[in-house]
């Protein structure tokens, strides 16, 4: 059974919250772009975790501590300056992911 144009429009409105087919198309396209960006961001975070593990291993092997608090403060400030208060929360989450198990 083939859906009518009205059914397709209603379905698109339900999925996107749009009230016109044009708006639903814009939203659908933008969501696809966001999904692609999210995939890239996740990949970059995974890469950051791996690089951080290398740094931690080198630091620990040389007799140092796993975490360098002054470096973490630099990162927190960088994100805060770039993104405001939410940047600090984002940086805290990234640092938590990258520290591994302490």
MDAnalysis code that builds the backbone (N, CA, C; Angstrom):
import MDAnalysis as mda
import numpy as np

u = mda.Universe.empty(306, n_residues=102, atom_resindex=np.repeat(np.arange(102), 3), trajectory=True)
u.add_TopologyAttr("name", ["N", "CA", "C"] * 102)
u.add_TopologyAttr("resid", np.arange(1, 103))
u.add_TopologyAttr("resname", ["UNK", "UNK", "UNK", "UNK", "UNK", "UNK", "UNK", "UNK", "UNK", "UNK", "UNK", "UNK", "UNK", "UNK", "UNK", "UNK", "UNK", "UNK", "UNK", "UNK", "UNK", "UNK", "UNK", "UNK", "UNK", "UNK", "UNK", "UNK", "UNK", "UNK", "UNK", "UNK", "UNK", "UNK", "UNK", "UNK", "UNK", "UNK", "UNK", "UNK", "UNK", "UNK", "UNK", "UNK", "UNK", "UNK", "UNK", "UNK", "UNK", "UNK", "UNK", "UNK", "UNK", "UNK", "UNK", "UNK", "UNK", "UNK", "UNK", "UNK", "UNK", "UNK", "UNK", "UNK", "UNK", "UNK", "UNK", "UNK", "UNK", "UNK", "UNK", "UNK", "UNK", "UNK", "UNK", "UNK", "UNK", "UNK", "UNK", "UNK", "UNK", "UNK", "UNK", "UNK", "UNK", "UNK", "UNK", "UNK", "UNK", "UNK", "UNK", "UNK", "UNK", "UNK", "UNK", "UNK", "UNK", "UNK", "UNK", "UNK", "UNK", "UNK"])
u.atoms.positions = np.array([
    [0.837, -1.173, 0.000],
    [0.000, 0.000, 0.000],
    [0.883, 1.237, 0.000],
    [0.597, 2.201, -0.851],
    [1.370, 3.419, -0.982],
    [0.731, 4.521, -0.151],
    [1.568, 5.254, 0.581],
    [1.064, 6.346, 1.407],
    [0.693, 7.526, 0.525],
    [-0.359, 8.210, 0.923],
    [-0.768, 9.406, 0.193],
    [0.151, 10.565, 0.577],
    [0.074, 11.637, -0.193],
    [0.897, 12.820, 0.089],
    [0.570, 13.373, 1.467],
    [-0.697, 13.357, 1.832],
    [-1.112, 13.869, 3.143],
    [-0.530, 13.010, 4.261],
    [-0.499, 11.687, 4.044],
    [0.072, 10.786, 5.054],
    [1.574, 11.004, 5.180],
    [2.255, 11.212, 4.050],
    [3.695, 11.466, 4.078],
    [3.991, 12.773, 4.806],
    [3.184, 13.809, 4.541],
    [3.374, 15.097, 5.202],
    [3.130, 14.968, 6.693],
    [2.091, 14.232, 7.059],
    [1.790, 14.027, 8.477],
    [2.916, 13.254, 9.155],
    [3.447, 12.256, 8.469],
    [4.544, 11.469, 9.018],
    [5.792, 12.321, 9.195],
    [6.104, 13.155, 8.204],
    [7.265, 14.039, 8.294],
    [7.088, 15.034, 9.423],
    [5.878, 15.536, 9.602],
    [5.605, 16.480, 10.682],
    [5.820, 15.818, 12.039],
    [5.379, 14.570, 12.168],
    [5.570, 13.847, 13.427],
    [7.056, 13.655, 13.730],
    [7.831, 13.316, 12.721],
    [9.257, 13.046, 12.907],
    [10.065, 14.311, 13.135],
    [9.656, 15.418, 12.537],
    [10.469, 16.635, 12.582],
    [9.853, 17.764, 13.376],
    [8.575, 17.729, 13.590],
    [7.880, 18.835, 14.243],
    [7.564, 19.963, 13.275],
    [7.854, 19.765, 11.995],
    [7.606, 20.794, 10.988],
    [6.140, 20.802, 10.584],
    [5.713, 21.945, 10.064],
    [4.320, 22.073, 9.629],
    [4.186, 22.143, 8.116],
    [5.320, 22.120, 7.417],
    [5.271, 22.109, 5.951],
    [6.276, 21.077, 5.441],
    [6.044, 20.549, 4.259],
    [7.007, 19.602, 3.677],
    [8.383, 20.239, 3.463],
    [8.394, 21.524, 3.111],
    [9.664, 22.210, 2.893],
    [10.471, 22.250, 4.188],
    [9.827, 22.623, 5.279],
    [10.505, 22.685, 6.573],
    [10.955, 21.293, 7.008],
    [10.129, 20.297, 6.759],
    [10.498, 18.921, 7.109],
    [11.734, 18.488, 6.336],
    [11.817, 18.905, 5.062],
    [12.997, 18.573, 4.262],
    [14.254, 19.240, 4.791],
    [14.130, 20.508, 5.172],
    [15.274, 21.235, 5.743],
    [15.722, 20.560, 7.036],
    [14.774, 20.251, 7.887],
    [15.091, 19.632, 9.177],
    [15.720, 18.262, 8.979],
    [15.164, 17.470, 8.081],
    [15.712, 16.135, 7.816],
    [17.148, 16.231, 7.319],
    [17.394, 17.133, 6.396],
    [18.756, 17.319, 5.886],
    [19.713, 17.799, 6.968],
    [19.263, 18.743, 7.775],
    [20.109, 19.267, 8.850],
    [20.380, 18.190, 9.900],
    [19.399, 17.371, 10.178],
    [19.613, 16.285, 11.140],
    [20.628, 15.275, 10.614],
    [20.576, 14.999, 9.323],
    [21.575, 14.093, 8.732],
    [22.974, 14.674, 8.888],
    [23.098, 15.973, 8.700],
    [24.398, 16.647, 8.870],
    [24.849, 16.568, 10.329],
    [23.926, 16.799, 11.256],
    [24.248, 16.697, 12.688],
    [24.700, 15.282, 13.030],
    [24.001, 14.283, 12.505],
    [24.396, 12.890, 12.762],
    [25.812, 12.624, 12.251],
    [26.129, 13.162, 11.069],
    [27.478, 12.980, 10.511],
    [28.509, 13.710, 11.378],
    [28.181, 14.910, 11.823],
    [29.086, 15.645, 12.710],
    [29.289, 14.907, 14.025],
    [28.205, 14.376, 14.584],
    [28.306, 13.610, 15.827],
    [29.222, 12.406, 15.654],
    [29.113, 11.727, 14.523],
    [30.002, 10.587, 14.266],
    [31.462, 11.035, 14.231],
    [31.728, 12.176, 13.598],
    [33.099, 12.703, 13.564],
    [33.577, 13.100, 14.950],
    [32.699, 13.753, 15.714],
    [33.060, 14.172, 17.077],
    [33.390, 12.954, 17.931],
    [32.569, 11.920, 17.842],
    [32.825, 10.692, 18.606],
    [34.162, 10.091, 18.208],
    [34.451, 10.058, 16.915],
    [35.742, 9.546, 16.445],
    [36.903, 10.367, 16.989],
    [36.757, 11.683, 16.996],
    [37.806, 12.550, 17.532],
    [37.991, 12.345, 19.035],
    [36.896, 12.154, 19.732],
    [36.999, 11.887, 21.173],
    [37.725, 10.568, 21.410],
    [37.384, 9.552, 20.632],
    [38.075, 8.270, 20.771],
    [39.565, 8.417, 20.487],
    [39.908, 9.223, 19.493],
    [41.312, 9.480, 19.188],
    [41.980, 10.227, 20.341],
    [41.276, 11.193, 20.916],
    [41.811, 11.955, 22.047],
    [42.066, 11.041, 23.244],
    [41.152, 10.127, 23.499],
    [41.328, 9.161, 24.595],
    [42.596, 8.337, 24.373],
    [42.806, 7.882, 23.150],
    [43.987, 7.075, 22.836],
    [45.273, 7.878, 23.010],
    [45.293, 9.121, 22.545],
    [46.481, 9.960, 22.688],
    [46.736, 10.251, 24.157],
    [45.690, 10.507, 24.898],
    [45.827, 10.763, 26.326],
    [46.408, 9.544, 27.050],
    [46.013, 8.360, 26.633],
    [46.548, 7.135, 27.237],
    [48.052, 7.028, 27.007],
    [48.514, 7.419, 25.825],
    [49.951, 7.410, 25.523],
    [50.682, 8.376, 26.453],
    [50.124, 9.568, 26.617],
    [50.733, 10.571, 27.495],
    [50.786, 10.061, 28.936],
    [49.687, 9.500, 29.405],
    [49.631, 8.999, 30.781],
    [50.643, 7.876, 30.995],
    [50.724, 6.987, 30.029],
    [51.667, 5.868, 30.141],
    [53.098, 6.394, 30.232],
    [53.443, 7.362, 29.391],
    [54.791, 7.943, 29.406],
    [55.058, 8.637, 30.738],
    [54.072, 9.355, 31.235],
    [54.239, 10.060, 32.496],
    [54.426, 9.079, 33.651],
    [53.600, 8.045, 33.707],
    [53.669, 7.060, 34.788],
    [54.970, 6.275, 34.711],
    [55.345, 5.855, 33.506],
    [56.570, 5.084, 33.323],
    [57.799, 5.877, 33.763],
    [57.738, 7.193, 33.599],
    [58.869, 8.031, 33.986],
    [58.849, 8.389, 35.471],
    [57.865, 7.833, 36.201],
    [57.787, 8.092, 37.637],
    [56.840, 9.220, 38.010],
    [56.141, 9.757, 37.023],
    [55.206, 10.847, 37.288],
    [53.821, 10.346, 37.658],
    [52.940, 11.299, 37.834],
    [51.545, 10.994, 38.172],
    [50.726, 10.867, 36.894],
    [49.646, 10.156, 36.994],
    [48.761, 9.958, 35.834],
    [48.171, 11.284, 35.364],
    [47.790, 12.139, 36.298],
    [47.088, 13.377, 35.976],
    [47.995, 14.571, 36.251],
    [47.992, 15.520, 35.332],
    [48.723, 16.774, 35.491],
    [47.676, 17.876, 35.664],
    [47.457, 18.284, 36.909],
    [46.367, 19.213, 37.199],
    [46.542, 20.571, 36.524],
    [47.765, 21.051, 36.398],
    [47.948, 22.351, 35.737],
    [47.556, 22.246, 34.259],
    [47.850, 21.142, 33.632],
    [47.448, 20.934, 32.229],
    [45.927, 20.853, 32.124],
    [45.308, 20.182, 33.078],
    [43.849, 20.095, 33.054],
    [43.220, 21.474, 33.201],
    [43.812, 22.330, 34.020],
    [43.294, 23.694, 34.174],
    [43.427, 24.469, 32.858],
    [44.527, 24.265, 32.138],
    [44.692, 24.907, 30.826],
    [43.558, 24.496, 29.887],
    [43.256, 23.212, 29.900],
    [42.196, 22.686, 29.029],
    [40.845, 23.263, 29.430],
    [40.557, 23.279, 30.727],
    [39.292, 23.838, 31.211],
    [39.163, 25.306, 30.805],
    [40.222, 26.065, 30.971],
    [40.188, 27.483, 30.591],
    [39.991, 27.654, 29.090],
    [40.662, 26.828, 28.302],
    [40.541, 26.896, 26.838],
    [39.088, 26.681, 26.406],
    [38.466, 25.650, 26.920],
    [37.077, 25.349, 26.559],
    [36.129, 26.419, 27.078],
    [36.383, 26.900, 28.284],
    [35.535, 27.937, 28.868],
    [35.611, 29.222, 28.056],
    [36.815, 29.612, 27.644],
    [36.969, 30.822, 26.838],
    [36.292, 30.676, 25.477],
    [36.369, 29.489, 24.911],
    [35.807, 29.270, 23.574],
    [34.288, 29.097, 23.594],
    [33.769, 28.454, 24.649],
    [32.359, 28.059, 24.634],
    [31.548, 28.556, 25.827],
    [32.165, 29.304, 26.710],
    [31.448, 29.782, 27.884],
    [31.299, 28.690, 28.925],
    [30.372, 28.903, 29.841],
    [30.174, 27.962, 30.952],
    [29.931, 26.522, 30.486],
    [29.119, 26.304, 29.448],
    [28.948, 24.923, 28.990],
    [30.255, 24.290, 28.523],
    [31.196, 25.119, 28.065],
    [32.499, 24.608, 27.650],
    [33.246, 23.968, 28.798],
    [33.091, 24.539, 29.988],
    [33.736, 23.964, 31.172],
    [33.180, 22.574, 31.446],
    [31.875, 22.432, 31.358],
    [31.254, 21.117, 31.569],
    [31.711, 20.117, 30.514],
    [31.780, 20.580, 29.284],
    [32.238, 19.706, 28.198],
    [33.676, 19.270, 28.441],
    [34.536, 20.215, 28.832],
    [35.935, 19.889, 29.109],
    [36.050, 18.910, 30.266],
    [35.254, 19.097, 31.298],
    [35.279, 18.169, 32.439],
    [34.918, 16.756, 31.976],
    [33.937, 16.648, 31.118],
    [33.536, 15.339, 30.604],
    [34.651, 14.727, 29.764],
    [35.267, 15.532, 28.905],
    [36.379, 15.031, 28.092],
    [37.536, 14.565, 28.973],
    [37.865, 15.369, 29.976],
    [38.959, 14.988, 30.875],
    [38.634, 13.689, 31.601],
    [37.399, 13.547, 32.030],
    [36.989, 12.310, 32.704],
    [37.129, 11.114, 31.764],
    [36.700, 11.267, 30.526],
    [36.825, 10.182, 29.550],
    [38.294, 9.840, 29.288],
    [39.130, 10.861, 29.242],
    [40.532, 10.661, 28.848],
    [41.432, 10.222, 29.997],
    [41.020, 10.431, 31.210],
    [41.863, 10.027, 32.339],
    [41.948, 8.520, 32.476],
    [40.924, 7.844, 32.039],
    [40.876, 6.406, 32.284],
    [40.556, 6.162, 33.747],
    [40.829, 4.999, 34.198],
    [40.533, 4.653, 35.587],
    [41.686, 5.125, 36.466],
    [41.342, 5.925, 37.439],
    [42.372, 6.426, 38.370],
    [42.352, 5.595, 39.636],
])
